[in-house]
């Protein structure tokens, strides 16, 4: 399992997908668990198109990294 630091470049690649990130931003903080789970799955699935070795745990870590990217964009 890769560390957050090792996954950071992949998170940056994912963040370049504007359609995905638009949905991601709308989902952040929505308070709907099912929607959040679907978004996590979508992020992981997309990540697997870039790197087929991404695990479920790494997918969750990528979501956390994307949340940090979104927060940094807001400041």
Buried (B, 14 or more C-beta within 10 A) or exposed (E): EBEEEEBBEBBEBBBEBEEBBEBBBEBBEEEEEEEBEEBBEBBBEBBBEEBEEBEEEBBEBBBEBBBEBBEEEEE
